[in-house]
Amino acid sequence: MNHQPSTLNHAPAPRTITIRDRPFHWGQRTYLMGVLNVTPDSFSDGGLFDRPESALAQARHLIASGADILDIGGQSTRPGATEVPLDEERDRVVPIIQALRRDRGCNLPISVDTNRSQVAKAAIEAGADLVNDVSGGTADPEMLSVVSELKVPFVLMHMRGTPQTMQQLTDYGDLIGEISALFARQIASAIAAGIPRHQIILDPGIGFAKTYDHNLTLLRELCAFRSFGLPLLVGPSRKSFIGRILERSDPKQRVWGTAATCCAAIAAGADIIRVHDIPEMHDVCRVADAIYRP
């Protein structure tokens, strides 16, 4: 089956984007997005960094280890996660972003991981630089217009349903084709809302409304999404399909399985890898880049 999306509005975006005075040259090397969950219930690190002191210490560790972007989330999106009140999510992320911006050692771009426009707006006003929306702009009808007003990059991820329902919505006739169709619709909606095309980053959503086999297919066929001419973000870190392969129930024991998925993603053209284990994946990306980006 032909998975190539139509060419309408698919002219290649500029290959360089500047975020907080840092140039990102898509295609030249792999960039690392370090995960900082300030939540009590995330699947891998819930409760570890939900206090300001521990969150700041982890942020400094990620920066020192080679992260290019910090991704701060105040609401778990693991399968079955319960939605928290908007004020609670905002109150988790905004103080951490403010504290990081007061810290001289934190001059990296900061991403806010949220599907709520009000949280996105508060986070950007506090000092964040881009919005990472697991719903791809579908959960909050105001999200795309707010991102346009904020004039920041937008990570558009594929997901069906919500974290509570997504694993019951995994029936695809054509996995790559259906993800591509959603991307095409949401890219068009984002552009119509005023988001410049070159400010959009695509994420196929490994683990979000995907089965074990779907996740492996996405890694094998990631290059199909290159036809959009936009940077690709992949977030395989410590996920359950890796645990199934390795027979390891503890997410923290999936570091080298994550490394293998990162290599596969880089070989297929990923531009950003979203991971928890920055020191190890920094080395993985350097070697993979030497092989696949000569």
HELIX and SHEET records of a PDB file:
HELIX    1   1 PRO A   52  ALA A   64  1                                  13    
HELIX    2   2 LEU A   86  ARG A  102  1                                  17    
HELIX    3   3 SER A  117  ALA A  126  1                                  10    
HELIX    4   4 MET A  143  LEU A  150  1                                   8    
HELIX    5   5 MET A  166  GLN A  168  5                                   3    
HELIX    6   6 LEU A  175  ALA A  193  1                                  19    
HELIX    7   7 ARG A  197  GLN A  199  5                                   3    
HELIX    8   8 TYR A  212  ARG A  220  1                                   9    
HELIX    9   9 LEU A  222  PHE A  228  5                                   7    
HELIX   10  10 SER A  240  LEU A  246  1                                   7    
HELIX   11  11 PRO A  251  GLN A  253  5                                   3    
HELIX   12  12 VAL A  255  ALA A  267  1                                  13    
HELIX   13  13 ILE A  278  TYR A  292  1                                  15    
SHEET    1   A 2 THR A  16  ILE A  19  0                                        
SHEET    2   A 2 ARG A  22  HIS A  25 -1                                        
SHEET    1   B 8 ILE A 200  ASP A 203  0                                        
SHEET    2   B 8 PHE A 154  MET A 157  1                                        
SHEET    3   B 8 LEU A 130  ASP A 133  1                                        
SHEET    4   B 8 ILE A 110  ASP A 113  1                                        
SHEET    5   B 8 ILE A  69  GLY A  73  1                                        
SHEET    6   B 8 TYR A  31  ASN A  37  1                                        
SHEET    7   B 8 ILE A 272  VAL A 275  1                                        
SHEET    8   B 8 LEU A 233  VAL A 234  1                                        
END                                                                             
